[in-house]
């Protein structure tokens, strides 16, 4: 646990300030010791100097040296005195005279050679006299050592010479005595100076000693105070750790437990007596973490590497004395002590918190599951109800086209009104579920806001007239007709607001005012204000008016009806569009709704330029049309039969293979993407077999023929590629090129040239179909196609919940129909969606789906205009 791969935190035993103080104190003690040692060394050196000087001043040796010097002169005087006596005596004592001379001679030799007088011999006077004395002695010695008669005769001469040399002997003695006297004085002075210095040093050392004594007394007092504080702190820490709710466990580097507080005893179920000294891993680490714990401890001991120490709080599991595992949150810190590094772990039992979190998550999941189940139920039921209701309304529309009596017509009108009202309510519920589930997708398109408002006013004018209410609208400020926004959502919001205003206003006025607030060239905020003079609302109703199932005044409920969902949906749509909606009203005087929406200002779209071309014809032949899309088959069949060709149909590739095996066809038109067996595989099987149509030309029909795909089609055995939308010219050209020539081998492909298109609709195809099918048949075909596109766009609203393969399949089918009807821009976008779905490119898929509604709006408007148009030259 200590050395594992998780992260933990620790509290050191001593603070940084305490460590700094300890460090400074040690240096002060070291400095005082060094200073004392230097003082003692100085005293010792000075004592040695004093002892030396004292030895030099030793009286015995000094007196002996000076006595020897003075005795030299005394001995000489006695020698001279004997000579003086011997001059007047008849029989002098020659023996004594010789003895006295020998003594003096010995004294002189001592001065000449003795080491004691080495420094004296360096004196100028002393060194100058010694050679004279030596010459004197040598000359006198010869006479002294002569026979007695000779010596006696020479006594007067010796006395005279001795008297002359007396001054030199005196000078020699006095200079030596003076030197030794000065030397003694100098030694005494040196001793005095040394003693003075020693006294100064001793005084300094005594003063320093006194300072150190006072300082040590101060430090001792400080230590006593700090010891008392440490004891108090230790006691407080013991109380804190002993009463802490978190477990505190201290162990050493070997994992041996050093401390185990009361909370640890309660949490883990071990007594402190049992725990202290035990191994941490064996005591509280779960078995599944033991290997990591032991490895971590070994790693710390070997390399000092720590993965959890000092890294913050960690959640893990621990083990109680009973063997039960429970979740803990712990932090670990390391500290250095005299015994080595220790680790302090703070552990908290979080079993209750974890359980509470799990309960909370479970409750949240249940709530979300219930909310999702409710939303899914509403969405599912709305779809399930709409499906039969669509069939009901469709059949009512068909029934209206039959021969009916006036009463039957009235009944059908009532049923149609009720069905449409029910459909509106279901749509409202479905929109709410989509918004609440986060699946409401915006579809910004180029739109004319003035035309939209005029359409809404025209739609509500009948209800307004029935209530004797004036309904009007107008611009405030400069008009800005063309914007890019979500037309369907804006229309839904305005229909609800304006419809409510008309419903609750009798014998009054409903007015719409629109204005643009633009700060930039392309972005603006559109504000639409709807005012009425109806029944109004009180403050309580205003606060709840945008809630679901809220209706207006109860006195009108039976008259105007409604579910109370309209304004709730309007509020959701406005919020989704990034805008705001607010209401101001007063009971009995009317209401005012203000809607503010961000929009993009755009220029008016260019007019659609339509070009018409006359189709060409080809010789009649028998053609196999292989196509899974019913609309595409219908369009191609009608074009071919109108040109005089015989057409057989196959719904998938397998049927085509079977038919080509038994029947001979002049030409096979083969779609590429089909169920059961696609066009490429069917082509390969037809070519590989020996059926009746094995050598028949096969022309690929595709709405998405890329360059690399065309090459693949040809390698499969196809002769040509005809891209959708199909035209009579393209079909006739393919028939002429391949049926007339009937090549034995596949020809080089010559794709049919698509008609020139300068807008989102290639109207030439519609002209072809109109001429081939007739106006009524084309009108039904376009109506069916528009329903299929609307259903597909509705299906793509929830594309995140749909299988990508299904999205690709649906868009491919609609793309084929769009190609047949000349909706080139719509076809391109559908093919882009198919490609993104096949590649599972969700980002590209979302982008393409978002752009689809705007393209369909432009295409639908043109198709709507073309439905009842007659062919043009």
C-alpha positions in Angstrom: 0.0 0.0 0.0 2.9 2.3 0.8 5.0 1.5 -2.3 2.2 0.7 -4.7 1.4 2.5 -8.0 -1.2 4.7 -6.4 -0.7 8.2 -4.9 -0.7 9.4 -1.3 0.3 12.3 1.2 2.4 12.7 4.5 2.9 15.2 7.4 6.6 15.6 8.4 7.6 15.3 12.1 9.6 18.6 12.3 8.9 21.8 10.5 11.4 23.6 8.3 11.9 26.4 10.9 12.7 23.8 13.6 15.2 22.2 11.3 16.8 25.6 10.5 17.0 26.4 14.2 18.6 23.0 14.9 21.1 23.6 12.1 22.1 27.1 13.5 22.5 25.8 17.0 24.9 23.1 16.0 27.0 25.6 14.2 27.1 27.9 17.2 28.3 25.1 19.4 30.9 24.1 16.8 32.1 27.7 16.6 32.4 28.0 20.4 34.3 24.8 20.6 36.7 26.0 17.9 37.2 29.3 19.6 37.9 27.7 23.0 40.4 25.3 21.3 42.2 28.2 19.7 42.4 30.1 23.0 43.8 27.0 24.8 46.4 26.5 22.1 47.5 30.2 22.4 47.9 29.8 26.1 49.9 26.6 25.7 52.2 28.3 23.2 52.7 31.3 25.4 53.4 29.0 28.4 56.1 27.3 26.4 57.7 30.6 25.6 57.6 31.7 29.3 59.2 28.4 30.4 61.9 28.8 27.8 62.6 32.4 29.0 62.6 31.3 32.5 65.1 28.6 31.8 67.3 31.2 30.1 67.0 33.3 33.2 68.1 30.4 35.5 70.4 32.2 38.1 72.8 29.3 38.5 73.9 29.1 34.9 73.9 32.9 34.5 75.9 33.5 37.6 78.5 30.8 36.6 79.0 32.5 33.2 79.4 35.9 34.7 81.6 34.5 37.5 83.9 32.9 35.0 84.2 36.2 33.1 85.0 38.2 36.3 87.4 35.4 37.6 89.4 35.8 34.3 90.2 39.3 35.3 90.8 38.2 39.0 93.1 35.4 38.0 95.0 37.8 35.7 95.4 40.3 38.5 96.7 37.7 40.9 99.2 36.6 38.2 100.3 40.2 37.8 100.5 40.6 41.5 102.8 37.6 41.9 105.0 39.0 39.2 105.2 42.3 41.0 106.3 40.6 44.2 108.7 38.3 42.4 110.5 41.4 41.0 111.5 42.5 44.6 112.1 39.0 46.0 115.4 37.3 45.9 113.9 33.9 45.7 110.5 34.2 44.2 108.0 31.3 44.4 108.2 30.3 40.7 106.0 27.2 41.2 103.1 29.3 42.4 103.8 31.8 39.6 103.5 29.0 37.1 100.4 27.7 38.7 98.7 31.1 38.6 99.6 31.5 35.0 98.2 28.1 34.1 94.9 29.1 35.8 94.7 32.3 33.8 95.6 30.3 30.7 92.8 27.9 31.4 90.3 30.7 31.9 91.4 32.3 28.6 91.0 28.9 26.8 87.4 28.6 28.2 86.5 32.0 26.8 88.1 31.0 23.5 86.4 27.6 23.0 83.5 27.1 25.4 80.0 27.0 23.7 78.6 29.1 26.6 80.6 32.1 25.3 79.7 31.6 21.6 77.3 34.5 21.6 79.9 36.6 23.5 82.6 35.8 21.0 80.3 37.4 18.3 80.7 40.8 20.0 83.0 43.1 18.2 85.2 44.1 21.1 85.3 40.6 22.5 86.2 39.0 19.2 88.9 41.6 18.6 90.6 41.1 22.0 90.6 37.3 22.0 93.4 36.9 19.4 95.6 39.4 21.3 95.1 37.4 24.5 95.9 34.3 22.6 99.2 35.8 21.3 100.0 37.2 24.7 99.5 33.8 26.4 101.5 32.0 23.8 104.5 34.4 24.2 104.2 34.3 28.0 103.8 30.5 28.1 107.2 30.0 26.5 108.9 32.1 29.2 106.9 30.5 32.0 107.7 27.0 30.8 111.5 27.9 30.6 114.0 26.8 33.4 113.9 28.5 36.7 117.0 30.7 36.1 115.6 31.8 32.8 112.2 32.4 34.3 113.6 34.3 37.3 115.7 36.5 35.0 112.7 37.2 32.8 110.4 38.2 35.7 110.9 42.0 35.4 110.1 41.7 31.7 107.0 39.6 32.4 105.8 42.0 35.0 106.2 44.9 32.6 104.3 43.1 29.8 101.6 42.0 32.2 101.0 45.5 33.4 100.7 46.7 29.8 98.1 44.0 28.9 95.9 44.5 32.0 93.6 47.0 30.3 92.8 44.5 27.5 91.9 41.9 30.1 89.6 44.3 31.9 87.9 45.4 28.6 87.3 41.7 27.8 85.7 41.0 31.1 83.6 44.1 31.2 82.3 43.6 27.6 81.2 40.0 28.5 79.6 41.0 31.7 77.8 43.9 30.0 76.5 41.5 27.3 75.2 39.0 29.8 73.6 41.7 31.8 71.8 43.1 28.7 70.8 39.6 27.7 69.3 38.9 31.1 67.4 42.2 30.9 66.1 41.3 27.5 64.9 37.8 28.7 63.2 39.4 31.7 61.5 41.8 29.3 60.4 39.0 27.0 59.0 37.1 30.0 57.2 40.2 31.1 55.7 40.7 27.6 54.7 37.1 27.3 53.2 37.1 30.7 51.3 40.3 29.8 50.0 38.6 26.6 49.1 35.5 28.4 47.2 37.6 30.9 45.3 39.3 28.1 44.5 36.0 26.5 43.5 34.4 29.7 41.3 37.5 30.5 39.7 37.2 27.0 39.2 33.4 27.5 37.7 34.0 30.9 35.4 36.7 29.4 34.5 34.4 26.6 33.9 31.6 29.0 31.6 33.8 31.0 29.7 34.7 27.8 29.5 31.1 26.9 28.3 30.2 30.4 25.6 32.8 30.1 24.7 31.7 26.6 24.6 28.1 27.7 22.4 29.1 30.6 20.1 30.9 28.0 20.2 27.8 25.7 19.4 25.6 28.6 16.4 27.7 29.5 15.3 27.7 25.8 15.8 23.9 25.7 13.7 23.5 28.8 11.0 25.7 27.4 11.1 23.9 24.0 11.1 20.6 25.7 8.1 21.7 27.6 6.5 22.8 24.3 7.4 19.6 22.6 5.9 17.6 25.4 2.8 19.7 25.2 2.7 19.3 21.4 3.3 15.6 21.7 0.5 15.3 24.3 -1.8 17.3 22.0 -0.9 15.2 19.0 -1.5 12.1 21.1 -4.9 13.4 22.0 -5.6 14.4 18.4 -4.6 11.1 16.9 -6.2 9.2 19.8 -9.5 11.0 19.3 -9.3 11.4 15.5 -12.1 9.7 13.5 -9.5 8.8 10.8 -7.0 5.9 11.4 -3.4 7.0 11.8 -0.9 4.3 11.2 2.9 4.9 11.5 5.4 2.4 10.1 9.1 2.2 9.3 10.8 1.4 6.0 10.5 -2.3 6.6 6.7 -2.0 7.0 6.8 -2.6 10.7 4.0 -0.7 12.5 5.2 1.9 15.1 2.0 3.5 16.1 -1.7 2.5 15.8 -4.3 5.0 17.1 -7.7 4.3 18.6 -9.6 5.0 15.3 -7.4 2.5 13.6 -8.3 0.0 16.3 -12.0 0.6 15.7 -11.8 0.6 11.9 -9.5 -2.4 11.4 -10.5 -4.4 14.5 -6.9 -4.9 15.7 -5.8 -3.7 19.1 -2.8 -1.3 19.3 -0.9 -3.8 21.4 -1.3 -6.4 18.7 -0.7 -4.1 15.8 2.5 -2.3 17.0 5.4 -4.3 15.8 3.4 -6.3 13.2 3.9 -6.1 9.5 1.6 -3.6 7.8 1.0 -5.7 4.7 0.0 -8.7 6.7 -2.3 -6.7 8.9 -4.4 -4.4 6.7 -3.4 -4.9 3.0 -5.8 -7.1 1.1 -4.3 -10.3 -0.3 -4.8 -9.1 -3.9 -2.7 -6.0 -3.3 0.0 -7.7 -1.2 2.4 -8.4 -4.1 2.2 -4.8 -5.3 2.7 -3.6 -1.7 5.7 -5.8 -1.0 7.3 -4.9 -4.4 6.8 -1.2 -3.6 8.4 -1.5 -0.2 11.3 -3.4 -1.7 11.7 -0.7 -4.4 11.8 2.0 -1.8 14.4 0.3 0.3 16.6 -0.4 -2.7 16.2 2.8 -4.7 14.1 5.2 -2.6 11.5 5.2 -5.4 8.0 6.2 -4.1 4.8 6.0 -6.1 2.2 6.9 -3.5 4.0 8.8 -0.8 3.2 12.5 -0.8 0.9 12.2 -3.9 -2.4 13.1 -2.4 -5.5 11.1 -1.4 -6.1 7.6 -2.9 -9.1 5.4 -2.9 -8.4 1.7 -2.4 -9.5 -1.3 -0.4 -8.3 -2.4 3.0 -8.7 -5.5 5.2 -10.3 -5.7 8.6 -9.3 -8.2 11.3 -12.2 -10.4 10.2 -10.9 -10.5 6.6 -13.6 -8.2 5.3 -12.6 -5.9 2.5 -13.9 -2.3 2.6 -13.2 0.9 0.7 -10.8 3.4 2.3 -9.4 6.8 1.4 -5.9 7.3 2.5 -2.9 9.7 2.3 0.7 8.9 3.1 3.6 11.2 4.1 7.3 10.4 4.8 9.4 11.9 7.6 13.0 11.5 8.7 13.8 10.5 12.3 16.9 9.6 14.3 15.9 5.9 13.8 15.5 6.4 10.0 12.6 7.2 7.6 9.1 6.6 8.7 5.7 6.7 7.0 2.5 8.1 8.4 -0.7 6.9 6.8 -4.1 8.6 7.4 -7.0 6.3 6.5 -10.7 6.9 6.4 -13.4 4.3 6.1 -15.6 5.5 3.2 -18.0 2.5 3.1 -21.0 4.6 4.0 -20.1 7.3 1.4 -19.5 4.7 -1.3 -22.8 3.1 -0.5 -24.5 6.4 -0.6 -22.9 7.3 -3.9 -24.0 3.9 -5.3 -27.5 4.4 -4.1 -27.6 7.9 -5.6 -26.3 6.7 -8.9 -28.9 3.9 -8.8 -31.7 6.4 -8.0 -30.5 8.6 -10.8 -30.4 5.7 -13.2 -33.9 4.7 -12.2 -35.1 8.3 -12.7 -33.4 8.6 -16.1 -34.7 5.2 -17.1 -38.2 6.1 -16.1 -37.9 9.5 -17.9 -36.5 7.7 -21.0 -39.2 5.1 -20.8 -41.8 7.8 -20.6 -40.2 9.7 -23.5 -39.8 6.5 -25.6 -43.4 5.5 -24.8 -44.7 8.9 -26.0 -42.5 8.9 -29.1 -43.5 5.3 -29.9 -47.2 5.9 -29.4 -47.1 9.1 -31.3 -45.5 7.3 -34.3 -47.7 4.3 -33.9 -50.9 6.5 -33.9 -49.7 8.7 -36.7 -49.2 5.7 -39.0 -52.8 4.5 -39.1 -54.0 8.1 -38.9 -52.0 8.9 -42.1 -53.7 6.0 -43.7 -57.1 7.2 -42.5 -56.6 10.7 -43.8 -55.2 9.4 -47.1 -58.2 7.2 -47.6 -60.5 10.1 -46.7 -58.8 12.1 -49.4 -59.3 9.3 -51.9 -62.9 8.9 -50.8 -63.5 12.6 -51.4 -62.6 12.1 -55.1 -65.5 9.6 -55.5 -69.1 10.3 -56.1 -70.6 11.5 -52.7 -73.9 12.9 -51.5 -73.9 16.3 -49.7 -74.4 14.6 -46.3 -71.5 12.2 -47.0 -69.3 15.1 -48.0 -70.1 16.9 -44.8 -69.3 13.7 -42.8 -66.0 13.3 -44.6 -65.1 17.0 -44.0 -65.9 16.5 -40.3 -63.8 13.4 -40.1 -61.0 15.1 -42.0 -61.0 18.1 -39.6 -61.0 15.8 -36.6 -58.2 13.7 -38.0 -56.1 16.7 -38.8 -56.7 18.1 -35.3 -55.7 14.7 -33.8 -52.6 14.7 -36.0 -51.7 18.1 -34.8 -52.0 17.1 -31.2 -49.9 14.0 -31.8 -47.3 16.1 -33.6 -47.2 18.4 -30.6 -46.5 15.5 -28.2 -43.8 14.1 -30.6 -42.1 17.5 -30.8 -42.0 17.8 -27.0 -40.5 14.3 -26.7 -37.9 15.1 -29.3 -37.0 18.4 -27.5 -36.8 16.8 -24.1 -34.7 13.9 -25.4 -32.3 16.4 -27.0 -33.1 15.1 -30.5 -34.7 18.2 -31.9 -32.6 19.2 -34.9 -32.7 22.6 -36.5 -32.9 23.0 -40.3 -32.0 26.5 -41.4 -33.0 27.4 -44.9 -33.3 30.4 -47.1 -36.8 31.8 -46.5 -38.9 34.8 -47.2 -40.2 35.9 -43.8 -42.7 38.4 -45.4 -44.2 35.6 -47.5 -44.4 33.3 -44.4 -46.2 36.0 -42.4 -48.6 36.6 -45.2 -49.3 32.9 -45.5 -50.0 32.6 -41.8 -52.3 35.7 -41.9 -54.1 34.3 -44.9 -54.5 31.0 -43.1 -55.9 32.6 -39.9 -58.0 35.2 -41.7 -61.0 32.9 -41.9 -61.0 32.3 -38.1 -60.5 36.0 -37.5 -63.4 36.9 -39.7 -65.6 34.4 -37.8 -64.7 36.2 -34.6 -65.3 39.6 -36.2 -61.6 40.4 -35.6 -59.3 42.4 -37.7 -56.0 40.6 -38.5 -53.1 42.6 -39.9 -49.3 42.7 -40.1 -46.6 45.1 -41.2 -42.9 46.0 -41.0 -41.5 48.5 -38.6 -38.4 50.1 -40.2 -36.7 48.9 -43.3 -38.0 45.5 -44.6 -35.6 42.6 -44.8 -37.5 39.8 -46.5 -34.9 37.1 -47.0 -33.3 35.4 -44.1 -31.7 32.1 -43.3 -33.4 30.4 -40.4 -35.5 27.3 -39.5 -38.7 28.0 -41.4 -40.7 25.0 -40.0 -39.9 25.9 -36.4 -40.6 29.6 -36.9 -43.9 28.8 -38.7 -44.9 26.5 -35.9 -44.2 29.2 -33.2 -46.0 31.9 -35.1 -49.0 29.7 -35.9 -49.4 29.0 -32.2 -49.0 32.6 -31.0 -51.2 34.1 -33.8 -53.7 31.3 -33.6 -54.1 31.8 -29.9 -54.5 35.5 -30.3 -57.2 35.0 -32.9 -59.0 32.3 -30.8 -59.2 34.5 -27.7 -60.0 37.8 -29.4 -63.6 38.6 -30.4 -64.8 41.8 -32.0 -61.3 43.2 -31.7 -57.9 43.4 -33.4 -54.8 41.2 -33.8 -51.7 42.9 -35.2 -48.3 41.6 -36.1 -45.2 43.9 -36.2 -41.8 42.7 -37.4 -38.5 44.6 -37.3 -34.8 43.8 -37.7 -32.1 44.9 -35.3 -28.8 44.5 -37.1 -25.4 45.3 -35.7 -23.5 43.6 -38.5 -23.9 43.1 -42.2 -25.1 39.5 -42.2 -26.3 38.8 -38.6 -29.4 40.3 -37.1 -32.0 39.9 -34.4 -35.5 39.5 -35.7 -38.3 40.8 -33.3 -41.9 39.8 -34.0 -44.5 41.4 -31.7 -48.1 40.0 -31.7 -50.7 42.2 -30.0 -54.3 41.4 -29.4 -57.3 43.0 -27.7 -58.6 39.7 -26.4 -59.4 38.5 -22.9 -55.9 38.9 -21.5 -54.4 37.1 -18.6 -53.8 37.7 -14.9 -50.3 37.7 -13.3 -50.7 34.1 -12.1 -51.6 32.8 -15.6 -48.8 34.8 -17.2 -46.3 33.1 -14.9 -47.5 29.6 -16.1 -48.6 30.3 -19.7 -45.6 28.5 -21.2 -46.0 25.4 -19.1 -47.4 22.3 -20.7 -51.2 21.7 -20.6 -51.8 25.3 -19.6 -54.9 26.8 -21.4 -56.4 30.3 -21.4 -59.5 31.5 -19.6 -61.8 28.6 -18.7 -64.8 30.4 -20.1 -63.4 29.9 -23.6 -62.0 26.4 -23.2 -65.1 24.7 -24.5 -65.4 27.3 -27.3 -61.8 27.2 -28.6 -60.5 23.8 -27.3 -56.9 22.9 -27.3 -54.5 20.8 -25.2 -52.4 23.6 -23.8 -49.2 22.3 -25.4 -48.9 24.9 -28.1 -47.1 27.6 -26.1 -45.0 25.1 -24.3 -43.8 23.8 -27.7 -43.3 27.4 -28.9 -41.2 28.2 -25.9 -39.0 25.1 -26.5 -38.6 26.0 -30.2 -37.7 29.6 -29.5 -35.1 28.4 -26.9 -33.7 25.9 -29.4 -33.4 28.6 -32.0 -31.3 30.7 -29.5 -34.0 33.3 -29.0 -36.4 34.5 -26.3 -40.2 34.8 -25.9 -42.0 36.9 -23.3 -45.6 38.0 -22.6 -47.2 41.1 -21.2 -50.9 41.0 -20.5 -53.6 42.6 -18.5 -56.9 40.9 -17.6 -59.7 42.0 -19.9 -57.5 44.4 -22.1 -55.4 41.9 -24.2 -52.0 40.4 -24.5 -48.7 41.1 -26.2 -46.2 38.4 -27.1 -42.7 39.5 -28.2 -40.4 37.0 -29.9 -36.7 37.7 -30.5 -34.7 35.3 -32.7 -31.1 35.5 -34.2 -31.2 35.2 -38.0 -28.9 35.6 -40.9 -29.7 38.2 -43.5 -29.2 37.0 -47.1 -29.9 38.2 -50.6 -32.9 37.1 -52.6 -32.2 33.8 -54.5 -31.8 34.1 -58.3 -34.6 33.0 -60.5 -34.6 29.5 -61.9 -33.7 29.3 -65.5 -35.3 26.4 -67.3 -34.1 25.0 -70.5 -36.2 22.5 -72.6 -34.9 20.1 -75.2 -36.8 17.7 -77.5 -36.2 14.0 -77.0 -35.0 11.6 -79.7 -36.4 8.2 -80.5 -34.8 4.7 -81.0 -35.9 1.5 -82.8 -38.2 -0.7 -80.7 -36.5 -3.6 -78.9 -37.0 -5.9 -75.9 -35.4 -4.5 -72.7 -34.9 -6.0 -69.3 -35.2 -3.3 -66.7 -33.5 -4.3 -63.4 -34.4 -1.8 -60.6 -35.5 -2.1 -57.0 -37.0 1.4 -56.7 -40.6 1.4 -57.7 -40.7 5.0 -58.7 -37.5 4.6 -60.8 -39.0 1.5 -62.5 -42.3 3.4 -63.2 -40.4 6.3 -64.7 -38.1 4.2 -66.8 -40.9 1.9 -67.9 -43.1 4.7 -69.0 -40.3 6.3 -71.0 -39.4 3.1 -72.7 -42.9 2.0 -73.5 -43.8 5.5 -74.8 -40.9 5.1 -77.2 -42.3 1.8 -78.4 -40.0 -0.6 -76.5 -41.1 -3.8 -74.7 -40.1 -3.8 -71.1 -39.7 -6.7 -68.7 -39.0 -5.8 -65.0 -36.8 -7.4 -62.3 -36.9 -6.2 -58.7 -33.4 -7.4 -57.8 -30.3 -8.9 -59.3 -31.3 -12.6 -58.6 -34.5 -12.2 -60.6 -32.5 -10.6 -63.4 -30.0 -13.5 -63.5 -32.9 -16.0 -63.6 -34.7 -14.2 -66.4 -31.5 -13.7 -68.4 -30.8 -17.4 -68.2 -34.1 -18.3 -70.0 -35.0 -15.3 -72.1 -33.2 -13.3 -74.7 -33.2 -9.5 -74.3 -31.9 -6.9 -76.7 -30.6 -4.8 -73.8 -30.4 -5.0 -70.0 -30.6 -1.9 -67.9 -28.9 -2.9 -64.6 -29.2 -0.9 -61.4 -26.1 -1.2 -59.2 -27.4 -1.1 -55.6 -30.2 -3.6 -55.0 -31.2 -6.1 -52.3 -30.7 -9.9 -52.5 -28.0 -9.5 -55.2 -26.5 -6.2 -56.5 -26.0 -5.2 -60.1 -22.3 -6.0 -60.3 -22.7 -9.5 -59.0 -25.7 -10.2 -61.2 -23.7 -8.9 -64.2 -20.8 -11.3 -63.5 -23.1 -14.2 -63.1 -24.9 -13.4 -66.4 -21.6 -13.2 -68.2 -20.3 -16.3 -66.6 -23.3 -18.4 -67.5 -24.4 -19.7 -70.9 -28.0 -18.4 -70.8 -30.0 -16.8 -73.6 -28.8 -13.3 -72.6 -25.2 -14.0 -71.7 -23.9 -11.8 -74.6 -26.6 -9.2 -74.3 -25.3 -5.6 -73.8 -25.7 -4.5 -70.2 -25.8 -0.8 -69.3 -25.3 0.2 -65.7 -27.9 2.5 -64.1 -26.3 4.4 -61.2 -26.7 7.7 -59.4 -23.2 7.7 -57.9 -20.7 6.5 -60.6 -17.3 7.6 -59.6 -14.3 7.2 -62.0 -12.9 4.2 -60.1 -16.4 2.7 -59.9 -16.9 3.0 -63.7 -13.7 1.0 -64.3 -15.0 -1.6 -61.9 -18.3 -1.8 -63.6 -16.6 -2.4 -67.0 -14.4 -5.1 -65.5 -17.5 -6.8 -64.2 -18.7 -7.1 -67.9 -20.9 -4.1 -68.3 -20.9 -2.3 -71.6 -21.8 1.2 -70.7 -22.8 3.4 -67.8 -26.0 5.5 -67.7 -26.1 8.0 -64.8 -29.4 9.0 -63.2 -31.6 10.9 -63.6 -32.7 9.0 -66.7 -33.7 10.9 -69.8 -35.3 9.8 -73.0 -32.3 11.0 -74.9 -30.0 9.1 -72.6 -32.0 5.9 -72.9 -32.4 6.2 -76.7 -28.7 6.9 -77.1 -27.8 3.8 -75.1 -30.3 1.7 -77.1 -29.0 3.0 -80.4 -25.3 2.6 -79.4 -25.6 -1.0 -78.1 -28.7 -2.7 -79.5 -28.0 -1.6 -83.1 -24.3 -2.6 -83.0 -24.7 -5.7 -80.8 -21.0 -6.1 -80.1 -19.6 -9.4 -79.1 -17.4 -7.8 -76.5 -17.9 -4.9 -74.2 -17.5 -1.6 -75.9 -15.7 1.4 -74.5 -18.2 3.2 -72.3 -19.9 6.3 -73.6 -21.8 7.7 -70.7 -24.9 9.7 -71.7 -24.5 13.4 -71.3 -26.6 14.9 -68.6 -28.8 17.8 -69.6 -27.4 21.2 -68.7 -28.5 22.3 -65.3 -28.3 25.8 -64.0 -30.3 25.4 -60.9 -31.3 22.7 -58.4 -33.8 21.1 -60.8 -33.1 19.9 -64.3 -36.5 20.7 -65.7 -35.8 18.9 -69.0 -36.4 15.6 -67.2 -39.7 16.8 -65.9 -40.6 17.9 -69.5 -39.7 14.4 -70.7 -41.9 12.8 -68.0 -44.7 15.2 -68.6 -44.7 14.5 -72.3 -44.4 10.8 -71.6 -46.8 10.3 -68.7 -49.1 13.3 -69.0 -49.7 16.1 -66.6 -52.0 14.1 -64.2 -49.7 11.2 -64.0 -46.6 13.4 -63.4 -48.6 15.3 -60.7 -49.3 12.0 -58.8 -45.7 10.9 -59.3 -44.3 14.2 -57.9 -46.7 14.1 -55.0 -45.6 10.6 -54.1 -42.0 11.6 -54.4 -42.5 14.6 -52.1 -44.1 12.5 -49.5 -41.2 10.0 -49.6 -38.7 12.8 -49.3 -40.6 14.3 -46.3 -40.7 10.9 -44.6 -37.0 10.4 -45.3 -36.1 13.8 -43.8 -38.2 13.0 -40.8 -36.4 9.7 -40.5 -33.0 11.4 -40.7 -34.0 13.8 -37.8 -33.2 10.9 -35.5 -30.2 9.6 -37.5 -28.2 8.9 -34.4 -30.6 6.2 -33.4 -30.8 4.6 -36.9 -28.5 2.0 -38.3 -26.0 3.5 -40.8 -26.7 0.7 -43.3 -30.4 1.6 -43.2 -29.6 5.3 -43.7 -27.4 4.5 -46.7 -30.2 2.3 -48.2 -33.0 4.8 -47.8 -30.9 7.7 -49.1 -29.8 5.6 -52.1 -33.4 4.8 -53.0 -34.5 8.4 -52.8 -31.4 9.5 -54.6 -32.4 7.2 -57.5 -35.9 8.7 -57.6 -34.5 12.2 -57.4 -32.2 11.5 -60.3 -35.2 10.2 -62.4 -37.1 13.4 -61.6 -34.2 15.7 -62.4 -33.7 16.9 -58.7 -29.9 17.0 -59.3 -29.0 19.1 -56.2 -31.2 16.9 -53.9 -29.7 13.8 -55.5 -26.1 15.0 -54.9 -26.8 15.7 -51.2 -28.5 12.3 -50.8 -25.6 10.6 -52.3 -23.2 12.5 -50.0 -25.3 11.3 -47.0 -25.1 7.8 -48.4 -21.4 8.0 -48.8 -20.9 9.4 -45.3 -23.1 6.6 -43.8 -21.2 3.9 -45.6 -17.9 5.4 -44.3 -19.4 5.7 -40.8 -18.2 9.4 -40.8 -20.5 10.8 -38.2 -19.2 14.4 -38.4 -19.7 14.4 -42.2 -23.0 12.7 -41.9 -24.3 15.3 -39.5 -23.1 18.1 -41.8 -24.8 16.7 -44.8 -28.1 16.0 -43.1 -28.2 19.5 -41.7 -27.9 20.9 -45.2 -30.5 18.6 -46.7 -33.7 20.5 -45.6 -32.6 23.8 -47.2 -32.0 22.0 -50.5 -35.3 20.2 -50.3 -37.1 23.4 -49.6 -35.8 24.9 -52.9 -36.4 21.7 -54.8 -39.9 21.3 -53.4 -41.0 24.8 -54.4 -39.9 24.2 -58.0 -41.5 20.8 -58.1 -44.7 22.3 -56.7 -44.7 24.8 -59.5 -44.1 22.1 -62.1 -46.8 19.8 -61.0 -49.6 21.5 -62.9 -47.5 23.1 -65.6 -48.0 22.2 -69.2 -45.1 21.3 -71.5 -43.2 24.3 -73.0 -41.5 24.6 -76.2 
